[in-house]
Amino acid sequence: MSQWPSTKAKRLFAALSKIGWSVKRQAGSHKTLEKFGYPDYVFAFHDGVEIGPRMLAKVAKHTGLTPSDL
């Protein structure tokens, strides 16, 4: 079983903001996020979309997110 729960994109974005990611620019629903020490990350989810464990693990790999951050 995965350590990642399913969550809404709005909650994921809030968690990324909480750990230091900020919006560098936005074009439509695509937000380019930045954080010192990491390459930019494109967050391309609509707020109400449910994000599953596999996608959360992929996001975490690029952003340093942990399950406890959610």
Predicted model as a PDB file, atoms N, CA, C, CB and O in Angstrom, pLDDT in the B-factor column:
MODEL        1                                                                  
ATOM      1  N   MET A   1       0.836  -1.178   0.000  1.00 49.00           N  
ATOM      2  CA  MET A   1       0.000   0.000   0.000  1.00 49.00           C  
ATOM      3  C   MET A   1       0.887   1.249   0.000  1.00 49.00           C  
ATOM      4  CB  MET A   1      -0.955  -0.006   1.218  1.00 49.00           C  
ATOM      5  O   MET A   1       1.947   1.275   0.624  1.00 49.00           O  
ATOM      6  N   SER A   2       0.441   2.255  -0.695  1.00 67.00           N  
ATOM      7  CA  SER A   2       1.209   3.488  -0.822  1.00 67.00           C  
ATOM      8  C   SER A   2       1.115   4.337   0.445  1.00 67.00           C  
ATOM      9  CB  SER A   2       0.724   4.290  -2.027  1.00 67.00           C  
ATOM     10  O   SER A   2       0.100   4.317   1.143  1.00 67.00           O  
ATOM     11  N   GLN A   3       2.172   5.074   0.730  1.00 86.00           N  
ATOM     12  CA  GLN A   3       2.155   5.979   1.873  1.00 86.00           C  
ATOM     13  C   GLN A   3       1.460   7.288   1.542  1.00 86.00           C  
ATOM     14  CB  GLN A   3       3.568   6.252   2.348  1.00 86.00           C  
ATOM     15  O   GLN A   3       1.196   8.096   2.433  1.00 86.00           O  
ATOM     16  N   TRP A   4       1.157   7.507   0.250  1.00 87.00           N  
ATOM     17  CA  TRP A   4       0.513   8.731  -0.196  1.00 87.00           C  
ATOM     18  C   TRP A   4      -0.990   8.565  -0.267  1.00 87.00           C  
ATOM     19  CB  TRP A   4       1.054   9.153  -1.546  1.00 87.00           C  
ATOM     20  O   TRP A   4      -1.462   7.607  -0.879  1.00 87.00           O  
ATOM     21  N   PRO A   5      -1.762   9.459   0.334  1.00 89.00           N  
ATOM     22  CA  PRO A   5      -3.221   9.423   0.198  1.00 89.00           C  
ATOM     23  C   PRO A   5      -3.639  10.198  -1.054  1.00 89.00           C  
ATOM     24  CB  PRO A   5      -3.911  10.015   1.466  1.00 89.00           C  
ATOM     25  O   PRO A   5      -2.886  11.040  -1.545  1.00 89.00           O  
ATOM     26  N   SER A   6      -4.825   9.918  -1.563  1.00 91.00           N  
ATOM     27  CA  SER A   6      -5.365  10.753  -2.641  1.00 91.00           C  
ATOM     28  C   SER A   6      -5.757  12.092  -2.042  1.00 91.00           C  
ATOM     29  CB  SER A   6      -6.592  10.069  -3.346  1.00 91.00           C  
ATOM     30  O   SER A   6      -6.189  12.161  -0.892  1.00 91.00           O  
ATOM     31  N   THR A   7      -5.609  13.140  -2.809  1.00 93.00           N  
ATOM     32  CA  THR A   7      -5.949  14.476  -2.308  1.00 93.00           C  
ATOM     33  C   THR A   7      -6.367  15.376  -3.463  1.00 93.00           C  
ATOM     34  CB  THR A   7      -4.756  15.100  -1.546  1.00 93.00           C  
ATOM     35  O   THR A   7      -6.101  15.070  -4.625  1.00 93.00           O  
ATOM     36  N   LYS A   8      -7.004  16.457  -3.148  1.00 94.00           N  
ATOM     37  CA  LYS A   8      -7.404  17.438  -4.161  1.00 94.00           C  
ATOM     38  C   LYS A   8      -6.200  18.314  -4.510  1.00 94.00           C  
ATOM     39  CB  LYS A   8      -8.600  18.314  -3.655  1.00 94.00           C  
ATOM     40  O   LYS A   8      -5.311  18.529  -3.685  1.00 94.00           O  
ATOM     41  N   ALA A   9      -6.187  18.814  -5.743  1.00 94.00           N  
ATOM     42  CA  ALA A   9      -5.087  19.653  -6.217  1.00 94.00           C  
ATOM     43  C   ALA A   9      -4.962  20.924  -5.384  1.00 94.00           C  
ATOM     44  CB  ALA A   9      -5.289  20.012  -7.691  1.00 94.00           C  
ATOM     45  O   ALA A   9      -3.853  21.408  -5.155  1.00 94.00           O  
ATOM     46  N   LYS A  10      -6.079  21.461  -4.933  1.00 94.00           N  
ATOM     47  CA  LYS A  10      -6.060  22.686  -4.118  1.00 94.00           C  
ATOM     48  C   LYS A  10      -5.279  22.452  -2.817  1.00 94.00           C  
ATOM     49  CB  LYS A  10      -7.511  23.152  -3.798  1.00 94.00           C  
ATOM     50  O   LYS A  10      -4.513  23.310  -2.379  1.00 94.00           O  
ATOM     51  N   ARG A  11      -5.484  21.285  -2.214  1.00 94.00           N  
ATOM     52  CA  ARG A  11      -4.774  20.948  -0.974  1.00 94.00           C  
ATOM     53  C   ARG A  11      -3.286  20.717  -1.238  1.00 94.00           C  
ATOM     54  CB  ARG A  11      -5.394  19.697  -0.322  1.00 94.00           C  
ATOM     55  O   ARG A  11      -2.440  21.097  -0.429  1.00 94.00           O  
ATOM     56  N   LEU A  12      -2.972  20.094  -2.370  1.00 94.00           N  
ATOM     57  CA  LEU A  12      -1.574  19.871  -2.743  1.00 94.00           C  
ATOM     58  C   LEU A  12      -0.859  21.199  -2.963  1.00 94.00           C  
ATOM     59  CB  LEU A  12      -1.484  19.004  -4.010  1.00 94.00           C  
ATOM     60  O   LEU A  12       0.270  21.382  -2.507  1.00 94.00           O  
ATOM     61  N   PHE A  13      -1.514  22.124  -3.660  1.00 95.00           N  
ATOM     62  CA  PHE A  13      -0.907  23.436  -3.897  1.00 95.00           C  
ATOM     63  C   PHE A  13      -0.670  24.169  -2.577  1.00 95.00           C  
ATOM     64  CB  PHE A  13      -1.801  24.284  -4.824  1.00 95.00           C  
ATOM     65  O   PHE A  13       0.361  24.818  -2.400  1.00 95.00           O  
ATOM     66  N   ALA A  14      -1.623  24.064  -1.655  1.00 95.00           N  
ATOM     67  CA  ALA A  14      -1.463  24.694  -0.337  1.00 95.00           C  
ATOM     68  C   ALA A  14      -0.271  24.088   0.411  1.00 95.00           C  
ATOM     69  CB  ALA A  14      -2.757  24.535   0.501  1.00 95.00           C  
ATOM     70  O   ALA A  14       0.479  24.805   1.073  1.00 95.00           O  
ATOM     71  N   ALA A  15      -0.102  22.777   0.306  1.00 95.00           N  
ATOM     72  CA  ALA A  15       1.027  22.112   0.970  1.00 95.00           C  
ATOM     73  C   ALA A  15       2.355  22.549   0.363  1.00 95.00           C  
ATOM     74  CB  ALA A  15       0.883  20.584   0.872  1.00 95.00           C  
ATOM     75  O   ALA A  15       3.331  22.756   1.084  1.00 95.00           O  
ATOM     76  N   LEU A  16       2.396  22.689  -0.956  1.00 95.00           N  
ATOM     77  CA  LEU A  16       3.630  23.151  -1.608  1.00 95.00           C  
ATOM     78  C   LEU A  16       3.952  24.583  -1.200  1.00 95.00           C  
ATOM     79  CB  LEU A  16       3.502  23.056  -3.142  1.00 95.00           C  
ATOM     80  O   LEU A  16       5.113  24.923  -0.975  1.00 95.00           O  
ATOM     81  N   SER A  17       2.933  25.412  -1.107  1.00 95.00           N  
ATOM     82  CA  SER A  17       3.138  26.800  -0.661  1.00 95.00           C  
ATOM     83  C   SER A  17       3.673  26.836   0.761  1.00 95.00           C  
ATOM     84  CB  SER A  17       1.825  27.600  -0.749  1.00 95.00           C  
ATOM     85  O   SER A  17       4.535  27.649   1.096  1.00 95.00           O  
ATOM     86  N   LYS A  18       3.154  25.952   1.585  1.00 95.00           N  
ATOM     87  CA  LYS A  18       3.558  25.894   3.001  1.00 95.00           C  
ATOM     88  C   LYS A  18       5.037  25.513   3.164  1.00 95.00           C  
ATOM     89  CB  LYS A  18       2.679  24.884   3.756  1.00 95.00           C  
ATOM     90  O   LYS A  18       5.701  25.975   4.091  1.00 95.00           O  
ATOM     91  N   ILE A  19       5.545  24.670   2.256  1.00 94.00           N  
ATOM     92  CA  ILE A  19       6.952  24.256   2.373  1.00 94.00           C  
ATOM     93  C   ILE A  19       7.901  25.150   1.576  1.00 94.00           C  
ATOM     94  CB  ILE A  19       7.107  22.821   1.909  1.00 94.00           C  
ATOM     95  O   ILE A  19       9.076  24.821   1.415  1.00 94.00           O  
ATOM     96  N   GLY A  20       7.392  26.284   1.077  1.00 94.00           N  
ATOM     97  CA  GLY A  20       8.292  27.272   0.494  1.00 94.00           C  
ATOM     98  C   GLY A  20       8.202  27.503  -0.998  1.00 94.00           C  
ATOM     99  O   GLY A  20       8.939  28.336  -1.525  1.00 94.00           O  
ATOM    100  N   TRP A  21       7.330  26.800  -1.701  1.00 96.00           N  
ATOM    101  CA  TRP A  21       7.173  27.023  -3.136  1.00 96.00           C  
ATOM    102  C   TRP A  21       6.293  28.240  -3.354  1.00 96.00           C  
ATOM    103  CB  TRP A  21       6.570  25.776  -3.836  1.00 96.00           C  
ATOM    104  O   TRP A  21       5.315  28.445  -2.634  1.00 96.00           O  
ATOM    105  N   SER A  22       6.642  29.055  -4.355  1.00 96.00           N  
ATOM    106  CA  SER A  22       5.832  30.231  -4.681  1.00 96.00           C  
ATOM    107  C   SER A  22       5.627  30.294  -6.190  1.00 96.00           C  
ATOM    108  CB  SER A  22       6.506  31.538  -4.160  1.00 96.00           C  
ATOM    109  O   SER A  22       6.403  29.727  -6.959  1.00 96.00           O  
ATOM    110  N   VAL A  23       4.569  30.992  -6.604  1.00 96.00           N  
ATOM    111  CA  VAL A  23       4.242  31.107  -8.024  1.00 96.00           C  
ATOM    112  C   VAL A  23       5.185  32.110  -8.674  1.00 96.00           C  
ATOM    113  CB  VAL A  23       2.761  31.534  -8.224  1.00 96.00           C  
ATOM    114  O   VAL A  23       5.252  33.272  -8.273  1.00 96.00           O  
ATOM    115  N   LYS A  24       5.902  31.647  -9.673  1.00 96.00           N  
ATOM    116  CA  LYS A  24       6.816  32.503 -10.427  1.00 96.00           C  
ATOM    117  C   LYS A  24       6.048  33.198 -11.548  1.00 96.00           C  
ATOM    118  CB  LYS A  24       8.004  31.678 -11.003  1.00 96.00           C  
ATOM    119  O   LYS A  24       6.210  34.397 -11.777  1.00 96.00           O  
ATOM    120  N   ARG A  25       5.212  32.431 -12.242  1.00 95.00           N  
ATOM    121  CA  ARG A  25       4.340  32.977 -13.276  1.00 95.00           C  
ATOM    122  C   ARG A  25       3.198  31.994 -13.500  1.00 95.00           C  
ATOM    123  CB  ARG A  25       5.127  33.244 -14.606  1.00 95.00           C  
ATOM    124  O   ARG A  25       3.263  30.839 -13.079  1.00 95.00           O  
ATOM    125  N   GLN A  26       2.145  32.474 -14.173  1.00 94.00           N  
ATOM    126  CA  GLN A  26       0.991  31.628 -14.439  1.00 94.00           C  
ATOM    127  C   GLN A  26       0.437  31.926 -15.820  1.00 94.00           C  
ATOM    128  CB  GLN A  26      -0.092  31.830 -13.371  1.00 94.00           C  
ATOM    129  O   GLN A  26       0.327  33.086 -16.218  1.00 94.00           O  
ATOM    130  N   ALA A  27       0.090  30.872 -16.549  1.00 92.00           N  
ATOM    131  CA  ALA A  27      -0.550  30.988 -17.855  1.00 92.00           C  
ATOM    132  C   ALA A  27      -1.733  30.029 -17.852  1.00 92.00           C  
ATOM    133  CB  ALA A  27       0.456  30.672 -19.036  1.00 92.00           C  
ATOM    134  O   ALA A  27      -1.556  28.820 -18.009  1.00 92.00           O  
ATOM    135  N   GLY A  28      -2.938  30.564 -17.674  1.00 88.00           N  
ATOM    136  CA  GLY A  28      -4.123  29.708 -17.564  1.00 88.00           C  
ATOM    137  C   GLY A  28      -4.059  28.927 -16.273  1.00 88.00           C  
ATOM    138  O   GLY A  28      -3.879  29.500 -15.198  1.00 88.00           O  
ATOM    139  N   SER A  29      -4.207  27.604 -16.378  1.00 86.00           N  
ATOM    140  CA  SER A  29      -4.156  26.774 -15.175  1.00 86.00           C  
ATOM    141  C   SER A  29      -2.757  26.250 -14.890  1.00 86.00           C  
ATOM    142  CB  SER A  29      -5.113  25.613 -15.308  1.00 86.00           C  
ATOM    143  O   SER A  29      -2.560  25.525 -13.914  1.00 86.00           O  
ATOM    144  N   HIS A  30      -1.794  26.598 -15.712  1.00 93.00           N  
ATOM    145  CA  HIS A  30      -0.416  26.160 -15.505  1.00 93.00           C  
ATOM    146  C   HIS A  30       0.333  27.195 -14.666  1.00 93.00           C  
ATOM    147  CB  HIS A  30       0.301  25.936 -16.863  1.00 93.00           C  
ATOM    148  O   HIS A  30       0.540  28.329 -15.096  1.00 93.00           O  
ATOM    149  N   LYS A  31       0.732  26.788 -13.474  1.00 95.00           N  
ATOM    150  CA  LYS A  31       1.510  27.659 -12.590  1.00 95.00           C  
ATOM    151  C   LYS A  31       2.950  27.160 -12.572  1.00 95.00           C  
ATOM    152  CB  LYS A  31       0.908  27.690 -11.141  1.00 95.00           C  
ATOM    153  O   LYS A  31       3.196  25.978 -12.334  1.00 95.00           O  
ATOM    154  N   THR A  32       3.889  28.045 -12.820  1.00 96.00           N  
ATOM    155  CA  THR A  32       5.298  27.690 -12.684  1.00 96.00           C  
ATOM    156  C   THR A  32       5.719  28.096 -11.286  1.00 96.00           C  
ATOM    157  CB  THR A  32       6.192  28.384 -13.784  1.00 96.00           C  
ATOM    158  O   THR A  32       5.682  29.273 -10.926  1.00 96.00           O  
ATOM    159  N   LEU A  33       6.122  27.100 -10.498  1.00 96.00           N  
ATOM    160  CA  LEU A  33       6.504  27.339  -9.108  1.00 96.00           C  
ATOM    161  C   LEU A  33       8.016  27.397  -8.992  1.00 96.00           C  
ATOM    162  CB  LEU A  33       5.933  26.245  -8.184  1.00 96.00           C  
ATOM    163  O   LEU A  33       8.734  26.756  -9.760  1.00 96.00           O  
ATOM    164  N   GLU A  34       8.496  28.172  -8.024  1.00 96.00           N  
ATOM    165  CA  GLU A  34       9.933  28.274  -7.790  1.00 96.00           C  
ATOM    166  C   GLU A  34      10.238  28.141  -6.303  1.00 96.00           C  
ATOM    167  CB  GLU A  34      10.478  29.608  -8.333  1.00 96.00           C  
ATOM    168  O   GLU A  34       9.445  28.526  -5.444  1.00 96.00           O  
ATOM    169  N   LYS A  35      11.410  27.587  -6.032  1.00 95.00           N  
ATOM    170  CA  LYS A  35      11.922  27.481  -4.665  1.00 95.00           C  
ATOM    171  C   LYS A  35      13.434  27.418  -4.774  1.00 95.00           C  
ATOM    172  CB  LYS A  35      11.338  26.220  -3.904  1.00 95.00           C  
ATOM    173  O   LYS A  35      13.979  26.700  -5.613  1.00 95.00           O  
ATOM    174  N   PHE A  36      14.101  28.168  -3.926  1.00 95.00           N  
ATOM    175  CA  PHE A  36      15.560  28.198  -3.960  1.00 95.00           C  
ATOM    176  C   PHE A  36      16.115  26.789  -3.744  1.00 95.00           C  
ATOM    177  CB  PHE A  36      16.114  29.171  -2.889  1.00 95.00           C  
ATOM    178  O   PHE A  36      15.694  26.076  -2.833  1.00 95.00           O  
ATOM    179  N   GLY A  37      17.060  26.402  -4.591  1.00 93.00           N  
ATOM    180  CA  GLY A  37      17.702  25.099  -4.470  1.00 93.00           C  
ATOM    181  C   GLY A  37      17.041  24.004  -5.295  1.00 93.00           C  
ATOM    182  O   GLY A  37      17.545  22.882  -5.350  1.00 93.00           O  
ATOM    183  N   TYR A  38      15.920  24.314  -5.934  1.00 94.00           N  
ATOM    184  CA  TYR A  38      15.200  23.345  -6.764  1.00 94.00           C  
ATOM    185  C   TYR A  38      14.978  23.950  -8.147  1.00 94.00           C  
ATOM    186  CB  TYR A  38      13.838  22.941  -6.108  1.00 94.00           C  
ATOM    187  O   TYR A  38      14.868  25.169  -8.284  1.00 94.00           O  
ATOM    188  N   PRO A  39      14.910  23.089  -9.187  1.00 95.00           N  
ATOM    189  CA  PRO A  39      14.518  23.625 -10.492  1.00 95.00           C  
ATOM    190  C   PRO A  39      13.034  23.993 -10.463  1.00 95.00           C  
ATOM    191  CB  PRO A  39      14.809  22.596 -11.628  1.00 95.00           C  
ATOM    192  O   PRO A  39      12.280  23.466  -9.645  1.00 95.00           O  
ATOM    193  N   ASP A  40      12.616  24.892 -11.351  1.00 95.00           N  
ATOM    194  CA  ASP A  40      11.208  25.280 -11.422  1.00 95.00           C  
ATOM    195  C   ASP A  40      10.334  24.049 -11.661  1.00 95.00           C  
ATOM    196  CB  ASP A  40      10.986  26.326 -12.542  1.00 95.00           C  
ATOM    197  O   ASP A  40      10.758  23.086 -12.300  1.00 95.00           O  
ATOM    198  N   TYR A  41       9.110  24.096 -11.138  1.00 95.00           N  
ATOM    199  CA  TYR A  41       8.161  22.994 -11.294  1.00 95.00           C  
ATOM    200  C   TYR A  41       6.850  23.541 -11.845  1.00 95.00           C  
ATOM    201  CB  TYR A  41       7.928  22.259  -9.940  1.00 95.00           C  
ATOM    202  O   TYR A  41       6.315  24.515 -11.317  1.00 95.00           O  
ATOM    203  N   VAL A  42       6.325  22.919 -12.909  1.00 95.00           N  
ATOM    204  CA  VAL A  42       5.063  23.353 -13.502  1.00 95.00           C  
ATOM    205  C   VAL A  42       3.928  22.570 -12.852  1.00 95.00           C  
ATOM    206  CB  VAL A  42       5.066  23.154 -15.053  1.00 95.00           C  
ATOM    207  O   VAL A  42       3.847  21.347 -12.970  1.00 95.00           O  
ATOM    208  N   PHE A  43       3.058  23.299 -12.168  1.00 94.00           N  
ATOM    209  CA  PHE A  43       1.888  22.729 -11.494  1.00 94.00           C  
ATOM    210  C   PHE A  43       0.707  22.932 -12.430  1.00 94.00           C  
ATOM    211  CB  PHE A  43       1.631  23.398 -10.073  1.00 94.00           C  
ATOM    212  O   PHE A  43       0.231  24.055 -12.590  1.00 94.00           O  
ATOM    213  N   ALA A  44       0.226  21.850 -13.054  1.00 93.00           N  
ATOM    214  CA  ALA A  44      -0.794  21.970 -14.096  1.00 93.00           C  
ATOM    215  C   ALA A  44      -2.073  21.227 -13.738  1.00 93.00           C  
ATOM    216  CB  ALA A  44      -0.255  21.449 -15.414  1.00 93.00           C  
ATOM    217  O   ALA A  44      -2.599  20.470 -14.554  1.00 93.00           O  
ATOM    218  N   PHE A  45      -2.574  21.433 -12.533  1.00 92.00           N  
ATOM    219  CA  PHE A  45      -3.798  20.771 -12.089  1.00 92.00           C  
ATOM    220  C   PHE A  45      -4.868  21.808 -11.777  1.00 92.00           C  
ATOM    221  CB  PHE A  45      -3.525  19.889 -10.853  1.00 92.00           C  
ATOM    222  O   PHE A  45      -4.568  22.889 -11.270  1.00 92.00           O  
ATOM    223  N   HIS A  46      -6.109  21.476 -12.082  1.00 91.00           N  
ATOM    224  CA  HIS A  46      -7.228  22.330 -11.679  1.00 91.00           C  
ATOM    225  C   HIS A  46      -7.538  22.044 -10.208  1.00 91.00           C  
ATOM    226  CB  HIS A  46      -8.495  22.084 -12.587  1.00 91.00           C  
ATOM    227  O   HIS A  46      -7.337  20.924  -9.740  1.00 91.00           O  
ATOM    228  N   ASP A  47      -8.031  23.058  -9.472  1.00 87.00           N  
ATOM    229  CA  ASP A  47      -8.240  22.948  -8.028  1.00 87.00           C  
ATOM    230  C   ASP A  47      -9.060  21.736  -7.591  1.00 87.00           C  
ATOM    231  CB  ASP A  47      -8.906  24.177  -7.539  1.00 87.00           C  
ATOM    232  O   ASP A  47      -8.718  21.106  -6.590  1.00 87.00           O  
ATOM    233  N   GLY A  48     -10.120  21.394  -8.300  1.00 90.00           N  
ATOM    234  CA  GLY A  48     -11.018  20.333  -7.865  1.00 90.00           C  
ATOM    235  C   GLY A  48     -10.614  18.931  -8.261  1.00 90.00           C  
ATOM    236  O   GLY A  48     -11.293  17.972  -7.895  1.00 90.00           O  
ATOM    237  N   VAL A  49      -9.525  18.783  -9.002  1.00 93.00           N  
ATOM    238  CA  VAL A  49      -9.096  17.473  -9.496  1.00 93.00           C  
ATOM    239  C   VAL A  49      -8.524  16.635  -8.359  1.00 93.00           C  
ATOM    240  CB  VAL A  49      -8.052  17.631 -10.619  1.00 93.00           C  
ATOM    241  O   VAL A  49      -7.738  17.125  -7.547  1.00 93.00           O  
ATOM    242  N   GLU A  50      -8.927  15.366  -8.308  1.00 95.00           N  
ATOM    243  CA  GLU A  50      -8.398  14.419  -7.325  1.00 95.00           C  
ATOM    244  C   GLU A  50      -7.072  13.870  -7.858  1.00 95.00           C  
ATOM    245  CB  GLU A  50      -9.422  13.255  -7.042  1.00 95.00           C  
ATOM    246  O   GLU A  50      -7.009  13.370  -8.981  1.00 95.00           O  
ATOM    247  N   ILE A  51      -6.026  13.963  -7.056  1.00 94.00           N  
ATOM    248  CA  ILE A  51      -4.697  13.484  -7.456  1.00 94.00           C  
ATOM    249  C   ILE A  51      -4.397  12.218  -6.675  1.00 94.00           C  
ATOM    250  CB  ILE A  51      -3.591  14.572  -7.209  1.00 94.00           C  
ATOM    251  O   ILE A  51      -4.464  12.201  -5.446  1.00 94.00           O  
ATOM    252  N   GLY A  52      -4.068  11.172  -7.391  1.00 93.00           N  
ATOM    253  CA  GLY A  52      -3.836   9.866  -6.785  1.00 93.00           C  
ATOM    254  C   GLY A  52      -2.436   9.705  -6.226  1.00 93.00           C  
ATOM    255  O   GLY A  52      -1.578  10.570  -6.402  1.00 93.00           O  
ATOM    256  N   PRO A  53      -2.216   8.580  -5.547  1.00 93.00           N  
ATOM    257  CA  PRO A  53      -0.920   8.317  -4.902  1.00 93.00           C  
ATOM    258  C   PRO A  53       0.275   8.311  -5.850  1.00 93.00           C  
ATOM    259  CB  PRO A  53      -0.976   7.008  -4.202  1.00 93.00           C  
ATOM    260  O   PRO A  53       1.339   8.818  -5.496  1.00 93.00           O  
ATOM    261  N   ARG A  54       0.121   7.752  -7.036  1.00 93.00           N  
ATOM    262  CA  ARG A  54       1.261   7.697  -7.969  1.00 93.00           C  
ATOM    263  C   ARG A  54       1.675   9.083  -8.417  1.00 93.00           C  
ATOM    264  CB  ARG A  54       0.917   6.843  -9.191  1.00 93.00           C  
ATOM    265  O   ARG A  54       2.865   9.393  -8.465  1.00 93.00           O  
ATOM    266  N   MET A  55       0.704   9.921  -8.745  1.00 93.00           N  
ATOM    267  CA  MET A  55       1.028  11.279  -9.181  1.00 93.00           C  
ATOM    268  C   MET A  55       1.618  12.081  -8.023  1.00 93.00           C  
ATOM    269  CB  MET A  55      -0.229  11.984  -9.739  1.00 93.00           C  
ATOM    270  O   MET A  55       2.533  12.879  -8.228  1.00 93.00           O  
ATOM    271  N   LEU A  56       1.106  11.879  -6.815  1.00 94.00           N  
ATOM    272  CA  LEU A  56       1.674  12.574  -5.654  1.00 94.00           C  
ATOM    273  C   LEU A  56       3.132  12.184  -5.442  1.00 94.00           C  
ATOM    274  CB  LEU A  56       0.860  12.266  -4.390  1.00 94.00           C  
ATOM    275  O   LEU A  56       3.960  13.028  -5.102  1.00 94.00           O  
ATOM    276  N   ALA A  57       3.441  10.919  -5.641  1.00 92.00           N  
ATOM    277  CA  ALA A  57       4.824  10.463  -5.495  1.00 92.00           C  
ATOM    278  C   ALA A  57       5.726  11.124  -6.541  1.00 92.00           C  
ATOM    279  CB  ALA A  57       4.901   8.928  -5.618  1.00 92.00           C  
ATOM    280  O   ALA A  57       6.870  11.470  -6.245  1.00 92.00           O  
ATOM    281  N   LYS A  58       5.213  11.299  -7.762  1.00 93.00           N  
ATOM    282  CA  LYS A  58       5.993  11.966  -8.814  1.00 93.00           C  
ATOM    283  C   LYS A  58       6.218  13.438  -8.479  1.00 93.00           C  
ATOM    284  CB  LYS A  58       5.282  11.839 -10.175  1.00 93.00           C  
ATOM    285  O   LYS A  58       7.314  13.964  -8.673  1.00 93.00           O  
ATOM    286  N   VAL A  59       5.174  14.100  -7.976  1.00 93.00           N  
ATOM    287  CA  VAL A  59       5.305  15.500  -7.578  1.00 93.00           C  
ATOM    288  C   VAL A  59       6.337  15.615  -6.452  1.00 93.00           C  
ATOM    289  CB  VAL A  59       3.927  16.080  -7.127  1.00 93.00           C  
ATOM    290  O   VAL A  59       7.180  16.512  -6.459  1.00 93.00           O  
ATOM    291  N   ALA A  60       6.258  14.701  -5.490  1.00 93.00           N  
ATOM    292  CA  ALA A  60       7.168  14.726  -4.348  1.00 93.00           C  
ATOM    293  C   ALA A  60       8.625  14.552  -4.772  1.00 93.00           C  
ATOM    294  CB  ALA A  60       6.788  13.640  -3.355  1.00 93.00           C  
ATOM    295  O   ALA A  60       9.523  15.159  -4.190  1.00 93.00           O  
ATOM    296  N   LYS A  61       8.852  13.732  -5.775  1.00 93.00           N  
ATOM    297  CA  LYS A  61      10.204  13.490  -6.266  1.00 93.00           C  
ATOM    298  C   LYS A  61      10.853  14.779  -6.764  1.00 93.00           C  
ATOM    299  CB  LYS A  61      10.182  12.449  -7.383  1.00 93.00           C  
ATOM    300  O   LYS A  61      12.061  14.963  -6.621  1.00 93.00           O  
ATOM    301  N   HIS A  62      10.048  15.676  -7.352  1.00 94.00           N  
ATOM    302  CA  HIS A  62      10.569  16.919  -7.909  1.00 94.00           C  
ATOM    303  C   HIS A  62      10.543  18.075  -6.931  1.00 94.00           C  
ATOM    304  CB  HIS A  62       9.796  17.289  -9.125  1.00 94.00           C  
ATOM    305  O   HIS A  62      11.286  19.041  -7.103  1.00 94.00           O  
ATOM    306  N   THR A  63       9.694  18.000  -5.896  1.00 94.00           N  
ATOM    307  CA  THR A  63       9.482  19.165  -5.034  1.00 94.00           C  
ATOM    308  C   THR A  63       9.946  18.996  -3.588  1.00 94.00           C  
ATOM    309  CB  THR A  63       8.043  19.505  -5.031  1.00 94.00           C  
ATOM    310  O   THR A  63      10.012  19.977  -2.847  1.00 94.00           O  
ATOM    311  N   GLY A  64      10.267  17.778  -3.179  1.00 93.00           N  
ATOM    312  CA  GLY A  64      10.677  17.557  -1.801  1.00 93.00           C  
ATOM    313  C   GLY A  64       9.510  17.428  -0.840  1.00 93.00           C  
ATOM    314  O   GLY A  64       9.707  17.498   0.373  1.00 93.00           O  
ATOM    315  N   LEU A  65       8.294  17.241  -1.351  1.00 93.00           N  
ATOM    316  CA  LEU A  65       7.096  17.088  -0.527  1.00 93.00           C  
ATOM    317  C   LEU A  65       7.138  15.740   0.199  1.00 93.00           C  
ATOM    318  CB  LEU A  65       5.810  17.203  -1.396  1.00 93.00           C  
ATOM    319  O   LEU A  65       7.633  14.752  -0.345  1.00 93.00           O  
ATOM    320  N   THR A  66       6.625  15.705   1.407  1.00 92.00           N  
ATOM    321  CA  THR A  66       6.520  14.451   2.162  1.00 92.00           C  
ATOM    322  C   THR A  66       5.043  14.222   2.515  1.00 92.00           C  
ATOM    323  CB  THR A  66       7.416  14.489   3.465  1.00 92.00           C  
ATOM    324  O   THR A  66       4.261  15.172   2.523  1.00 92.00           O  
ATOM    325  N   PRO A  67       4.654  12.973   2.807  1.00 90.00           N  
ATOM    326  CA  PRO A  67       3.257  12.721   3.174  1.00 90.00           C  
ATOM    327  C   PRO A  67       2.789  13.537   4.376  1.00 90.00           C  
ATOM    328  CB  PRO A  67       3.067  11.258   3.465  1.00 90.00           C  
ATOM    329  O   PRO A  67       1.616  13.900   4.457  1.00 90.00           O  
ATOM    330  N   SER A  68       3.678  13.825   5.295  1.00 89.00           N  
ATOM    331  CA  SER A  68       3.288  14.594   6.478  1.00 89.00           C  
ATOM    332  C   SER A  68       3.010  16.063   6.144  1.00 89.00           C  
ATOM    333  CB  SER A  68       4.380  14.505   7.540  1.00 89.00           C  
ATOM    334  O   SER A  68       2.367  16.756   6.932  1.00 89.00           O  
ATOM    335  N   ASP A  69       3.481  16.549   4.990  1.00 88.00           N  
ATOM    336  CA  ASP A  69       3.204  17.926   4.579  1.00 88.00           C  
ATOM    337  C   ASP A  69       1.754  18.134   4.181  1.00 88.00           C  
ATOM    338  CB  ASP A  69       4.099  18.311   3.430  1.00 88.00           C  
ATOM    339  O   ASP A  69       1.240  19.252   4.238  1.00 88.00           O  
ATOM    340  N   LEU A  70       1.091  17.045   3.775  1.00 86.00           N  
ATOM    341  CA  LEU A  70      -0.319  17.152   3.385  1.00 86.00           C  
ATOM    342  C   LEU A  70      -1.154  17.181   4.625  1.00 86.00           C  
ATOM    343  CB  LEU A  70      -0.753  15.989   2.464  1.00 86.00           C  
ATOM    344  O   LEU A  70      -2.380  17.268   4.543  1.00 86.00           O  
TER     345      LEU A  70                                                      
ENDMDL                                                                          
END                                                                             
